[in-house]
Amino acid sequence: MSSLIEQAAARLEQLRQAGAEMPAATPAAHAADANWKLVADTPRAPEAALAPGSQFGVTSQRVEINLEALAKAGIVSPHAPRSQIADQFRVVKRPLISNAMGKGAGAIAIGNLIMVTSALPGEGKTFTAINLAMSMATELDYTVMLVDADVSRPAVMSTLGLPDGPGLLDLVLDESKDMSSVLLRTNIDKLTLLPSGTPHARATELLASDSMTRLLTDMATRYPDRIIIFDSPPLLLATEARVLASNMGQVVVVVQAEKTLQSDVVQALATIEACPVKLMLLNQATSASRAGYGYGYGYGHEQARTSLSPLSMQS
């Protein structure tokens, strides 16, 4: 940089000697102003943020999701033709978005923090979390962050065909770490990903820590148009899910039709009783299975084995 400034000073002196009119500012000041303008005019990535003590900030890494492969697996794609499952998630997301943006019947604190879970493993929670995030990413007015919060058995990244890496637990362990250094921007404009992070033996304690609370508060308030979806562990299998639920504005409980016992559902809901809003989704529902669970109302093509039914909203 010093050699460039010296060269600029020499050139200016040559111009002065040739009789050219030059501004009174020193060459060094001009060089500094030009450098600052270059930095200030450079657009930042959506999740780039200035870390403490950093002048230039940290830019998120960008990853490519194979949307064609996901579509074959039944995952909603923002640019795919209209489909039954896409329509179902349009219905599912609408009350969640209304609550997240304070447009529901009542104000919900941190309503934009949405946890997707289940009573037991294998009920479709990760499938639901990814599809919800994909569907919400089609919205014109909001951005979406999908967090793999199943820290013991993370599945979001592998389902999306992406490698695991630093993420949620690393941010909790090191509060000086900039979120943008672990956040992943995707080829879906309004979708970013936060991996579960480096495995830790005391994951439950980390999720229950003050550091985690501060991180969630920052995530919820940093951008007013952002909705954050957490794929969490099953409620009856891991204590991490119950701890995480205590810091959520909304919880979606996925129930697999003709598999999950009503008693398990009731027990799972009891563990998140304090959460302001709980939405239950019946996965792989038929008309018979919907009637068997006996909740509120149904939706969708009743004979489709891949259908989802929003069963009831509790608040």
C-alpha positions, 0 to 999 in steps of 0.5 A: 500500500505504501508503494502505491501511495508513493507512486501516486504522490510522485505522479501528482508532483509531476502533474503540478510541475506540468501546470495542472490544477490539483486539490489541496488535500494530500495524496495520502488523504486521497488514497485513504478516501478512495480505499474507504469508498471502495470498502463502503460501496462493496455490497455485503452478503445478507448475513455478513456482520461486523465482528467486534474489533473487525473493520471489514466483517465476515462473509458467509460461505455459499453452498449449492443445494441440488434442488432436482435431487430434493424434488425427487425425494419429496422436498419442496423446491421454490422453482418446481411446478405446483404440487400437492405437498407444496400446497399442503405446506402453504397451508401449514406455514401461513399461521406460523408466519402470521404468528412470527410477524405479530399478525396473529390473534395475539402478540407472541414473544420471539414468534419467529423462532419455530421448533420442529420436533416429534414425540419419537424418532422416524416421524418426519420432523426433519422432512417437515423442517426442511419443507417448511423452510423451503416453502417459507423461502418462496415468500416475497417479504421474509427470509428464512434460516434453517438450524440443525438443532438435533445436535446429537443426531444431525440430519439436515445437512446430510438430507440436503446433500451437504457436509457437516461443519461448524455451527450452532454449538460452536457459537454457543461455546465461543460467543466471540465467534461471528455467526457469519463465519459458520452460516451457509448461504444457499442457491435459494436466495432467501434461505440460509443454513446453520449446521449443528456444529462440533459435537459436544458431550455436554450439549444439553447444558450448552443449549440450557446456558445463558450463552444459548439464550443470548444467541437465540435473542440475537438471532430472533431480533437481528433482522425483523424479516427473518423466520428461524426454523429449528430441527430439534431432537424428539421430545421423548428421546432427548432432553435437549429438545425440551430445553430448546422448546423453552426458548421458542415462540412456536413448536410444531410437533410432527405425528406419524399416522398409524404409528405414534400412540396417542399416549406418546403424543400427550406425553410429548405435549406435556413436556412443552406445555409452557410454549405459547403456540403448539401446532401438531401435524399428522404425517402420512395421513389417511381419513381413517388415521385422522379420525383415529387421532381425534384432533380438531380438523384435517386437510389435504387429499385424504387417501394420499400416503404422503399427505400432511394434516394440520391437526390443531393449533394450541395457544 
